[in-house]
């Protein structure tokens, strides 16, 4: 029984370290932000970090790491991309929908990949996680701009090609079996 308790304690510690680590990795990925002409949404490495969190930590812990990132940003820590408003106000602007979708994207990637072996499954899981980010981002841009078509043109099309590459990269960089994570 003692061995089981020690194993559970170790798993819990590893999960907590993973949650904090992926929140920090997302904060670092956020700092790589390239403004694109004609769109209020910068090109970043954030989608890669979001889906990697889900693929490495599993759906629940992956989503928890994204929630930790959002809380850090809302309280004013400099974790969001360096352009735009800071704190809670950022969630109300053009990138707020993407940010709010981060926990969902990590959860989707982790859930789709969980228990499945193979790079193709992990790539598909990452692509679906990124698609969840697009749903949140395009929805917010639609609310702010009043046009779904314009929101897709500004908030999805300029990023689709590179985000497909990020999905492939996430699939290759993630564990062979995504069921290793318990949370």
C-alpha positions as CSV (number, residue, x, y, z in Angstrom):
1,X,0.0,0.0,0.0
2,X,2.9,2.4,0.8
3,X,4.3,1.9,-2.7
4,X,1.0,2.8,-4.2
5,X,0.8,5.9,-2.1
6,X,4.3,6.9,-3.0
7,X,3.6,6.3,-6.7
8,X,0.4,8.5,-6.5
9,X,2.3,11.3,-4.7
10,X,5.0,11.2,-7.4
11,X,2.4,11.2,-10.2
12,X,0.6,14.2,-8.6
13,X,3.9,16.1,-8.2
14,X,4.9,15.4,-11.8
15,X,1.5,16.6,-13.0
16,X,1.7,19.8,-11.0
17,X,5.2,20.4,-12.4
18,X,3.9,19.8,-15.9
19,X,0.9,22.2,-15.4
20,X,3.2,25.0,-14.2
21,X,5.8,24.1,-16.8
22,X,3.4,24.3,-19.8
23,X,1.9,27.5,-18.5
24,X,5.5,29.0,-18.4
25,X,6.2,27.5,-21.9
26,X,3.0,29.2,-23.2
27,X,4.1,32.5,-21.6
28,X,7.5,32.2,-23.4
29,X,5.8,31.2,-26.7
30,X,3.6,34.3,-26.4
31,X,6.6,36.5,-26.5
32,X,7.3,35.4,-30.1
33,X,4.6,37.5,-31.8
34,X,4.9,38.8,-35.3
35,X,2.3,41.4,-36.4
36,X,0.7,40.6,-39.7
37,X,-0.6,43.5,-41.9
38,X,-4.3,43.7,-42.1
39,X,-5.2,41.7,-39.1
40,X,-5.3,42.5,-35.4
41,X,-4.1,39.0,-34.6
42,X,-0.3,38.4,-34.4
43,X,1.4,35.2,-35.6
44,X,2.7,33.4,-32.5
45,X,3.9,30.0,-31.3
46,X,1.0,29.9,-28.8
47,X,-1.1,27.3,-30.7
48,X,1.9,24.9,-30.6
49,X,2.3,25.2,-26.9
50,X,-1.4,24.9,-26.2
51,X,-1.8,21.6,-28.1
52,X,1.5,20.2,-26.7
53,X,0.1,20.8,-23.2
54,X,-2.9,18.6,-24.0
55,X,-0.8,16.0,-25.7
56,X,1.8,15.7,-23.0
57,X,-0.3,16.2,-19.9
58,X,-3.7,14.8,-21.0
59,X,-7.0,16.7,-21.3
60,X,-7.6,17.8,-17.7
61,X,-4.0,18.8,-16.7
62,X,-3.5,20.3,-20.1
63,X,-6.6,22.5,-19.7
64,X,-5.5,23.3,-16.1
65,X,-2.1,24.6,-17.4
66,X,-3.9,26.9,-19.8
67,X,-6.2,28.2,-17.0
68,X,-3.1,28.9,-14.9
69,X,-1.7,30.9,-17.9
70,X,-4.9,32.9,-18.2
71,X,-5.1,33.6,-14.5
72,X,-1.5,34.8,-14.6
73,X,-2.3,37.1,-17.5
74,X,-5.5,38.5,-16.0
75,X,-3.8,39.4,-12.8
76,X,-1.3,41.4,-14.8
77,X,1.8,39.2,-15.1
78,X,3.5,39.9,-18.5
79,X,2.6,36.5,-20.0
80,X,0.4,37.6,-23.0
81,X,1.9,38.6,-26.3
82,X,3.7,41.9,-26.0
83,X,1.3,43.8,-28.2
84,X,-2.2,44.9,-27.1
85,X,-3.8,45.6,-23.8
86,X,-2.7,43.9,-20.6
87,X,-4.6,42.1,-17.9
88,X,-8.3,41.4,-18.0
89,X,-8.8,43.9,-20.8
90,X,-6.9,41.6,-23.2
91,X,-9.7,39.1,-23.0
92,X,-12.2,41.6,-24.3
93,X,-10.1,42.5,-27.4
94,X,-9.5,40.9,-30.8
95,X,-7.3,38.1,-29.4
96,X,-9.5,37.4,-26.3
97,X,-11.5,34.6,-28.0
98,X,-8.3,32.7,-28.8
99,X,-7.0,33.1,-25.3
100,X,-10.3,32.0,-23.7
101,X,-10.2,28.9,-26.0
102,X,-6.8,27.8,-24.8
103,X,-8.1,25.4,-22.1
104,X,-10.6,24.0,-24.6
105,X,-7.9,23.5,-27.3
106,X,-5.6,21.7,-24.8
107,X,-8.5,19.6,-23.6
108,X,-9.5,18.6,-27.1
109,X,-6.0,17.7,-28.2
110,X,-5.4,15.6,-25.0
111,X,-8.8,13.9,-25.2
112,X,-8.6,13.0,-28.9
113,X,-5.1,11.6,-28.5
114,X,-5.7,9.8,-25.2
115,X,-5.2,6.1,-25.4
116,X,-4.3,6.1,-29.1
117,X,-0.9,5.3,-30.5
118,X,0.5,6.7,-33.7
119,X,1.8,9.9,-35.0
120,X,-1.2,10.4,-37.3
121,X,-3.6,10.4,-34.3
122,X,-1.4,12.9,-32.4
123,X,-1.3,15.2,-35.5
124,X,-5.1,14.9,-35.9
125,X,-5.5,15.6,-32.2
126,X,-3.3,18.7,-32.4
127,X,-5.1,19.9,-35.5
128,X,-8.5,19.6,-33.8
129,X,-7.1,21.4,-30.7
130,X,-6.0,24.3,-33.0
131,X,-9.4,24.2,-34.7
132,X,-10.9,24.8,-31.2
133,X,-8.7,27.9,-30.9
134,X,-10.0,29.1,-34.2
135,X,-13.6,28.7,-33.1
136,X,-13.0,30.9,-30.1
137,X,-11.0,33.5,-31.9
138,X,-13.3,33.8,-34.9
139,X,-16.3,33.9,-32.6
140,X,-14.9,36.9,-30.7
141,X,-13.8,38.6,-33.9
142,X,-17.3,38.2,-35.3
143,X,-18.8,39.8,-32.2
144,X,-16.4,42.7,-32.3
145,X,-16.6,43.3,-36.1
146,X,-20.1,42.1,-36.9
147,X,-19.1,39.9,-39.8
148,X,-18.3,36.2,-39.7
149,X,-16.8,36.3,-43.2
150,X,-14.4,39.1,-42.2
151,X,-13.6,37.3,-38.9
152,X,-12.5,34.2,-40.9
153,X,-10.5,36.3,-43.3
154,X,-8.7,38.2,-40.5
155,X,-8.5,35.5,-37.8
156,X,-8.2,32.1,-39.5
157,X,-7.0,32.2,-43.1
158,X,-3.7,34.0,-42.6
159,X,-2.7,31.4,-40.0
160,X,-4.0,28.1,-41.4
161,X,-0.9,27.0,-43.2
162,X,1.6,27.7,-40.4
163,X,-0.9,26.2,-37.9
164,X,-1.0,23.0,-39.9
165,X,2.8,22.9,-39.6
166,X,2.5,23.4,-35.9
167,X,0.0,20.5,-35.6
168,X,2.4,18.2,-37.4
169,X,5.3,19.4,-35.2
170,X,3.2,18.9,-32.1
171,X,2.3,15.4,-33.2
172,X,5.9,14.5,-33.8
173,X,7.1,16.1,-30.5
174,X,4.4,14.5,-28.3
175,X,4.7,11.1,-26.5
176,X,4.0,8.0,-28.7
177,X,1.1,7.0,-26.5
178,X,-0.9,10.0,-25.2
179,X,-2.4,8.0,-22.4
180,X,0.7,8.3,-20.2
181,X,-0.8,11.4,-18.5
182,X,-3.3,10.6,-15.8
183,X,-5.1,13.9,-15.7
